[in-house]
Amino acid sequence: MAVQPEGAPCWADAMFTDLEGAKTFYGDVLGWTFNEAATEYGDYTEAYADGKAAAAVVPPMPGQEGRSQWCLYFAAEDAAATAARIRERGGEVVMEPMRVGDFGTMCLARDPGGVLFGLWQAGTHEGFQAEMGAPGAFCWAEVFTREPEKSDAFFPAVFGYRVQQMQDDATDFRVYNLGERPALGRMTMTDDFPPEMPPYINVYFGVADCDEAVSKATKLGGTLQFGPMDTPFGRFAALTDPQGANFSVIDTTRTEGEMPGMTDVS
């Protein structure tokens, strides 16, 4: 996959205290295989879907042990310039842009509502290689936040997204678009979410069979949070892995119903 335009989701990784446990879990649920850990980069371990780079898992750095969380990275042409825009728009740069060998430059940040995300300025590592939505590959992501107005002001200002609102009185959902291409969703967290759950970006990975993936996940100690459910976008379910990281699985070949209407906001 070629280098993605500014603001496009381009990579995902997560820190796990039990790295081998994470490899076993996701290897079974998503069919991932793994390369040798890169010891010079803190045992950073890439995951592959059908032999193509799909994501990565890594042990936590000292002092960062705790609940695991998937981090979605957005493509940046100039990570330092994008980090400056993040600050200007009220976000927090958690980790300054840092060169990672010849692979590229990374940065970690939070939006004004506390949603963690990353930036990736590609070098030799351009990001996802697996075809979007294929089994084991990244498919979609949504900002889950209790302060939607902050995310709605922040992300379009930083990345130049065009915003659309879903025409559904029961659900406050928006889509951030790069031109005509949907890049990211935004969902308001309701009272159905546990109060102790922080805001986050929910990453969706493709699967060949949603129900089978859920069955494997729960047998391995994962928790089913929602679904499986048929939608116009595919059959999906929301899960939490045994180490506390939230994610979703979706079979995009199994769809039901009509696509919802969308209204341009900006």
PyMOL commands that set and color helices and strands:
alter all, ss='L'
color gray80, all
select helices_A, chain A and resi 19-30+39-41+79-88+148-159+210-219
alter helices_A, ss='H'
color red, helices_A
select strands_A, chain A and resi 9-15+33-34+45-49+52-58+70-75+92-100+104-110+116-122+138-145+162-166+173-178+181-188+200-206+223-231+234-240+246-251+262-264
alter strands_A, ss='S'
color yellow, strands_A
deselect
rebuild
show_as cartoon
